[in-house]
Amino acid sequence: AIESEKGIPLFSIDSIPSFPEIVIHPPGNEIYKMYTNMVRSFVEGTKVFIRWMHGTCLEAPPQPVEGQDEPYVYSFFQDIQNNPELADLVGAVIRSCQESRMEIEQYLHSKWKMRYRHLWQQQKDIEKIAQKKLSVIQFDYRLQSAVRWLEAANQSPEFQRIKCIQLNLTSIANSVQVYIQNWIKSLGGLLHAR
């Protein structure tokens, strides 16, 4: 797994509620591009390390190439670019990126989408409850459940670290809290109307 030094995430992404879905920004394909650009910049960064002339500590001067405007600069880039170990490392980074994307999707699905899926149908549920003419005890049970959901949403972390990515959960947590508060108000309104 690719981890950043000292546990600091390499970058942060946001979770954005688009109920009933939860999307991330930047999207998964952009995260993949970030990973590959990062790896590419590491490799291409070796172009600045100029080779020395044979038997000296002097940098090899750029060599003119017939048919090209730019002279050829001897650097360590060619050695590193063709190294099979580097290809293995690039493959590991790509696998880590894919694993990170899957873990993020699984986390959002299990910890948010499935846990609070009933909230996305709140208006339909309120209409059904209004038609059922529930007892005060049944209202109390639903209100107590909603209070527990609200407490759980309030205690959720603002950020979740998944490998080298920090997932910002603030937007989704705030939206879930608003949904739950509206649910409680709607239930209270139905109870008051009785």
Disulfide bonds with the S-S distance in Angstrom:
none
